[in-house]
Amino acid sequence: MKKVVLALAAASLYATTTLALPVVTYVQQTSLYKPSTVHAAGFNVELYGSPAPGMSGEAAIAGLHGPAWAGGAPLRLLPEGAKPGQGTRLVLVFNGASVPSETACEEPGALGGGQGVAGGSLRVVAIYCSADRMLARGALSADAVTGPGDRAYQSAMQSLLAAMFPPQNTNISPFGPGI
């Protein structure tokens, strides 16, 4: 049985890398994650790096939106005058560190972030922060972004957002404590 499971896992990994489909590689909600916070705070975005050469921050989030259960509000860059590292926000790090630590919201710039390389694969780390506390995090690997409006990029990013923002904290039982 173990050999069958390992063979299926290897075949899945091979197919994923061969077909270069977007893969949400990591998702976690901390015990602080509350759908009510997501619904109330929305999706101000703090960006580091770029998904494609010369792609602006506005283009990187154009057409992206939060989950339908939270109103489906579009992602928007931090408001004018807002200081990075403060407030409730979605931090997107393109082509930077792999999986952030629990302290990533304190200094999100430490995760790096780089310019996408033409023809190179895309790596995205997303962290939903409230001030210096992490509420949720996720990571995505996908094909290179061809430019603004790339539908495969938008689809991959929406799959990451859907996985990161479920309508219920996956760490808390809907049936109360002890279950």
PyMOL commands that set and color helices and strands:
alter all, ss='L'
color gray80, all
select helices_A, chain A and resi 2-19+35-41+57-61+68-70+108-111+151-164
alter helices_A, ss='H'
color red, helices_A
select strands_A, chain A and resi 23-29+44-48+76-77+88-94+122-130+133-142
alter strands_A, ss='S'
color yellow, strands_A
deselect
rebuild
show_as cartoon
